[in-house]
Amino acid sequence: MAKKTAVLTIKMVSTAGTGYFYVTKKNPKNITEKLKLKGYDPKVRKHVLFEEHKIK
């Protein structure tokens, strides 16, 4: 039997308001707070802050 992992799939949404997002994984046992990372948003052609949101 395979082990059950605690990794969640999350959606990282751009704070520039373009609606651009990407999907990544996170282990909630190690990182308890919401993720905030800088990444490239091709719609505004800049590096902006991306915040964690739930996948619907």
N, C-alpha and C positions, 0 to 999 in steps of 0.2 A: 504494500500500500504506500501511496505517496504521502509525504508530510503536508499538512495544511499550513500555508504561509499566511502571515498577517499583513501582507502588502495590499494596499488599496490603490485603485486607479483614480486619479484626480484630474481635473481640468484646470489649466492655467490660462486665465483670461487677461488680456491686455488692459491696462489702466488708461490707455490713450482714447478709449471709447470707440474703437473701430470694430469691435466684435471678433477680432482675431483671437484664436486660442490654439493651444496644443495640449495633448494628453500625455501625462507622465505617471510614474508610480511613486508611492511613499510608504514607509513603514511607520505607522502611528505609535509603535512602542518606543522608537528612537526619537521621533520628531513629533511632539505633542501639539505645538502651535501651528497656525496656518502658514503655509509656505509663501514667501515673497522672493521672487528672483528677477533679475534683469535678463531680458532677451530681445531678440530682433523682431520687430513688427514690420512686415513688408508693406503694409498699407500706408503707413506714415514714413517708411524708410528710415527708421531710427531705432536705437535701443531704448526700450521703455521697461517699466516695472510690470511684472506679471503677478497676479494674485490667485490663490487657490480658490476654486469653487467646486461645488458638488456636480457630478454628472447626473443629468436627469434621465 
